[in-house]
Structures are given as C-alpha cells and as structure tokens.
Amino acid sequence: MAKDAIVSKELAEKFKTEKDTPYLRFVRGDGLDIIGAQYVPDLCTVDLKPWPRRGDGAKGVFINHEASRTSNDCYVCEIALGKKLEPRHHLFEEMIMVLTGRGSTTVWNNAGARVTFEWKAGSIFAIPLNCWYQHFNGSGQEVVRLVAVTNFPSVMNLYEDPDFVFNFDYDFKNRFSGEPDYFSAKGEQDGFLLRTNFVADAINLPLITAKERGAGGGHIRFNMAKGSIASHISQFPVGTYKKAHAHGPGAHVIVLTGEGYSLMWPEGDEPKRYDWKYGTLIVPPNAWFHQHFNGGATPARYLAFKHASPRNSQGVPLSWISRRLGGNQIDYADESPAVRKMFSDELAKHGVGSKMEPVYEAELPNLPPKAAA
C-alpha cells in the first residue's frame, strides 16, 4: 500500500478542509510553530517562540507529526530565570520530562488540597487530570526547559471548545485527592510496571532485565496519575543494539544517555537513519519498523511516551513478540545483513567493539521456526 499518492489539484481542493482541525487552529492562535517532523535532533536547542498564554517570559513550540496528528502531541516549554508559568488546568492528560534546569510544581484541586514537589533535569511526572498546577523555575542562573506529551489533540478535536477544555471545574477524586505523598519518588514494582507518579532521576533509575527485546537491555514502565498515556524507559549496553519492532502511532522517544542512531522504515521500504544524543526526539510513524543502535562508549537509555496506557493493555504487546509467532518484532536471525554491517562500521568509527555475537548465539536455541510459505 502506498504511503503517499499524487492527486489532482481539483481533488485536493475538495478535501482541503480535512487538513485542518480545532487543535491546529488553537495552537496557531497562540502564535506558536508546529513542527511536523518525525525527528528533532535536539529538544534542548530547538527554536521557541514567546508563549504569553503560559506566562511572563515563557516560550514554546509544538511537535505534532502526521503519524500521530490526532491522537497525541508533544510540546517544549521554556521558563525564564526566576520566573513561573501561569496556573492552569485542563481536561487532557499530560506527562512531563525536565530537559534542563531545576524547579518545583504545585498541584491542587477545587477542594483546596495542595501538593508541592521539586524536580531537576531528568525528572518525570504527570499532571492529574483537570487539576490546577503551576511550574516554577527555582534557579536564577539557568532556564528551565520542559518537554511534555499530551492527548490534547483528541480532546480538543472532540469538544472544539477551549472554554470547556480549560475552564471546566470538576475534581476527578480517583485521580488526585491531595495525597501528601502523591509525588514521592517511592513506588511498588509489579513486573515491569513501577507504580509511581514521579521519577526524580530517569537517567539513573534502576531497570528490570528485558532480554526479550534483545542485547541484554533493561526496561521499566509507568502508568502515572492513573492516566491513559503510557511511558517507559529502556537501556542497552555498549556495543549492542535492540531488535526492530513496530507498533501503533503516538510514541515519542526521547534520548536520555549515550550516542547512536535509529533506523525507521515502513514495510517494504529501505530503512532511513536518524542519529541521536541526549535530547533527541524520534516519533516512529504508525506501523513503521524502528530499531535502536548504541554506537557510543556509554550505555544508551531512552524514555518513550506512548498514546496507549498499560492499564488498557491486554497482555504482552505484539511489538515484543516475534514475527515468526505473529507478532511485530524482527528476530536478529531475520534482519538484513546490511543492518549488521552498518552497525559494525559505526562501532569502528568510535573504536568500540561489538558485543553482539553472544547475543546472536543466545537467540538461536529459543528461536521459533519460520512459518510455512
């Protein structure tokens, strides 16, 4: 099936209204740019514009790739030295990672319950649905830069009423009732899932072994603020790479440590390469295969925000299951020889040795048989 098709100007004109949405009109009304790319090399330096709605000195940019244009979005917001953002609340969910700086956030509901917590670069947290909140830059020497993923597009496109989305007063008590430890860094581990609403340091958080994704990596998952936005952290060692897989739209992958590259491609096409470092954003389009490679001298770790929450999942994701068994993960034994050559060449550039041979061998005893042609 073609990814793109050329149509006549006459036909395109008939469908021109379907290129616009209430969400897009709202963002444009704030005077902000919308980056439509599936790859942003550095969120820490991406250009921002003044965002008066958010507060004095606030700046921002939205990222809304067409592959997830109506499901979720991403934005980067900057808080000036010693400044704060305006209080706000809304009927869409939001998860946040701190890219640079340090500060605090106060969250409260209409009943008056209020909680304040501090954060720094590498912290992750979620805003409970429709709660009031306000972010503060706690430093007089460094600007704060936040990256957030929300389901604002689907909510705004559903109601098409900003006043309702941003001014409807209702406390979702099952989401937040002012618990004093709501944003503590403690949490109960249940398999891959860490039950917490706040991660103080995503870069150094201990992970669970996840050999199923290849290369002896680690993994941990979150379902913060009882929301429908999922998130997880994955890490893989020096001299290794992960198995390629595919899943639905809405994943926003933010690199936390290491240097390397990812390959992305739709079924039947040649992979395209995207180099990354701390702060790089990659948005794999719907059903595109993607694969992450550690080409540097330190472990590689990334954070992924996704549209689908673990609370709504039904067992093991297809992206963790071999294509030989009907899943969407490509086993090492089935990948293109070009993948291995590119990785070998990359390691040679950095003087790093490959650790993949034992990984390839370890896969073979449990490799499912290929389906009959």
N, C-alpha and C positions, 0 to 999 in steps of 0.2 A: 504493500500500500504506500502510495506517495506521501511524503511528509509535507510537501508544498506542491501547489499546482498553479499554473498560469491561466488566468481567466481574462475575458474581455473587460475593457473599462466599463462597458454598459452593464455587465453583470455585477461587477464590483460596486458600481454606483447604487444598484438596487439593495445591496446588503451593507451599505456604509454605516447605517445606524448601529449595526451589531458589532462595530469596532469600538463602541463607547459604552460606558457603564456608569451608574451612580457613584461607584467607588472612584473611578478615574476622574470624574468631574470634581469630586470633593477634594482629592489630592491636588489637582491643578488649581483649584480655588484657593489653596493655601500658598500658591506660588512656588511649589517645590517640584523638582525634577523627579521623573520616574525612570529609573534605569531598567531597561528591558533585557539586559544580558543574563546569560546563564553562568557567567564567570566575572567576578570582580577581584582583580589581583590583590588589592589591599584596602580593607574596610577602614583601616586606621588613617589613610590619607585620601580616601575618595572625596571628591569635591562636595561641599554642602552649601546650602543657601539659608538665609535668615528664615526663621520659623516663628513669627510673632505669636501665633496661637499657643505655642508651648512655653513662652516666657522671654524675659529680657535677655538678650544675648544668645538665645537658643538658635541652633542651626540644624538642618536635616536634609535627608534625601531618602526617597523610597526606592525599593528594588522589587519589581513585580514582573517576573519572567512570564512569557505567554504560556509556558507549560503548566504554570500554577496560577494563572491570572485571576481566576475567580474563586480559588479555594483558600489561599493564604498569601501573605505578603511579608516583606521584610523592610525595616527602615533603620537608618543610622541617625542618631541624635547626639548633638554636642551641647554640653553645659559649660558655660564660660567660667573663668576663675572666680571662685567665691560666690557663684550665682546659684539659683534654684529654678526649677521649672514650675509652671503654674499647676495647682491642684486640678485633677480631672478624674472622671470615672466614665465607664462605657460598657456597653453590652457585647463587647467582643473580648476574646481572651488574648493574653499577651505574655510571652516569655522573653526574658531579657538576659543578655550576657554583657558584662562590663569589659570593653576593649582596652580602655586606658583610664587612669585616674582612680580616685577613691572618693567615697562619699556615703550618703545614707538615704534611706527611703522611709517615709511614714505612710502607713496604710490604715484606713479607718472606714467604718460603715456608718449608716444613718443612725444607728442606735448609740453611737458615740464611742464604741470600742476602738482603741487605737494601739498600734504596734509600730515601733521604730527599730530598724536594724541597719547595720553598717555593711558596706561592701567595698571591694577593690577590684583591680584588673584580674579577670579570670573567674569572678563570681557569677553564678547563675541563679535566677529566681523567677517566679511567676507572680503576676498580679491577680488576686482572686477576682472572679467575675463581678463586675459592676461596683467594686469597692473604690472609694476615693483613694488617691495616692499622690505623693509629691516627692520628686527626686531633688537631692541637694548635693552640690559639689563641695566636698569637705576640704578642698585644698585651695590655697591661694597661689599655688605655683604650677599647677597642671590642669589642663582642661579635662573634662570627663567626656568620653565617647562611649555610647551605648549602642548595641545592635539588638533589635527586637524582631521577633516573628509573631504575627498575629493572624487571626481569622477575620480581620476587618473586611476584606473584600466580600466574603459570602454574607456577612451580616448586613453590610451597607447595601449590597445589591438586593437583598431580600426585602428590607424595610424602606429603603430610599427616603429616609427621614432622619437627618442628622440630629435634630432636636430630640427625637426618641432615642437614638443610639447613645447620645452623650448626656442626656438630661433625665432619663427615666429613673426615679428613685425607688429602688427595691433592694432589700438585703437578701442575698442567697445564703441563708444561715448554714446550710450544709457545706458551703464552700469556705466561709470565714465567719467566725463569731468573736473575734478579738482574742483568740488564744495567745497567752503571753509567749509561748514557745513556738508559735506558728512558723517563724522564720529562723529557728535554731538550725544549726548545721547537723544535728543528730538525725538519725533515720534508721528504720528497720530494713534489713536486707532480706528480700524474698526472691530467691533465684537471681536473675539478672536485675530485678527491679529494686531500686533503693527508694523507700518511701520517705520522701522529704520534700519540702517546699523551697529549700535554699541550699546551694552548694557554695561554700566560702571560697574554694580554690579548685576549679575544674582541672587545672594543669597538673596538680599533684594528687588528685583524688585516687585512692586505690581502686583497681578494677577487678573483675572476675574473669578467669581464663575462658576464652571463646575460640577453641580450636576449630569449631565448625565453620568459622569464617576464614580459616587459613592462617598460616605463618605464625602460629603461637601467640596470637594477639590477646588483648584484654578488652572487656566490654562492660558497660553498666547502663541501665535505663532508668528514666524518671517519668513520673506522672504527677507533675506539680500542680498544686492548688485545685486538685480534682478536675482538671481541665481536659479538653479534647485535643490539645496539642501535645504531641509526644516529643521526647528528646532522649538522646543517648550519647555517650562518649565511647569512642573506640581508640585503641592504641596498638601499634605493631612495631616490632623491633627493627634495629638497624639491619640493612641488607636483606629485607624481606618486602613482600607485597601481599595484598589481600586478594581473595577470589573476586572475580567480576560477578555482579548480580544486577537485577533490575527490579523496580517496584513502581508504585503509583506516583502521582505528582505531589509536589509540595515540600520535598526535602530541601533544607538549606544547610549545607555543610560548611562549617567554619573551622579553619585550621588553628589548632592551639599550640602545637610544638612541631619542630622538625622542618625539613625541606624535602620536596619531592614533586611528584606530578600525578595527575589522574588522567585516565583515558575515558572518554564517553562516546557512545555511538548507538544509533538505533539499529535494530535487527537488519542485517544485510548490508550495512554501510561499513566503511573503514573507520577505525577509532580516530578521534581527534584528541590531541594532547593539551593539558592545561597545567602549567607549573604553579606550585604553591609554596607558601611560607606562613608564618603567623599572621592571622588576619585575613587570609584569602577566603573568599566565599565561592562555593560551587553549588549550582542548583541543577541537579540531574533532571532532565525532562521526563515526562510520563513514559514508562516502559523502556527507557533507554538503559542499555548496559553501562555500567561505570565501574572503574577499578582503580584502587589507590596504591601508589608505589612510594616507598621510603627510599629516596635517593641520597640522603644525607648521612651525617655521622652521629645523629642522636635519634632516640625513639620518636616516632611520628604519632601525634594524637590529634583527634578532631572531635568537634561537637556537632551533632546533627539535630536540628529541629524538624519535626515532620507533622503533616496535617492530621494523620491518624493516630489516636491515642492507644496505649496498651490496654486501657480499660474497655475499649470496644473491639479488641482483637479476639480472634478465635483460634488460639493455639499458635503453633510455630509458623512464622511468616514464610511465604513462598520464596522470598529473597534469601532465606537461609537453607533452602532445600535444593539439592542437585537437580539440574535439568534432566538427568537420567531417570529421576523419580517423578518428573512432572513439575518440578519447581523452577525457580528463575535464577539459580546460581550456577555458574560455569565452573566445573572442576578444573584444577590445574592441568590434568591429563588431557583435557579437551580444548585448552586455549591455543590460540595461534602461535606458531614458533616465533613470529615477529614480536610478540609480547615479551618473550624471554630475551630476545636479542636487544630490544630497546632498553630493557632493564639492565642487562649486563653492560651495555655501552654507557649508561648513565652512572652506574657504580664506578666504572673505570675512570670517568672524568673526576670523581671525587676521591679516588684512592680508597674505596670501600670494597670489602669482599662480600660476595653473596653468601647468604645462609639458607638458600632455597633448596639445595639438593636433598638434605634430610627431610625437608617439608614435602617435596615431591614424592619421596620414597614412603613416607609415613601415610600418605593418602591412599596408596595402591591397595593395601590389604582390605580396606573397607569401601573401596570404590564400587558403586553399583554397576551391574552390567549395562551396556548400552541397549536401548530399546531396539527391537527388530525394525528394520527398514520397511 
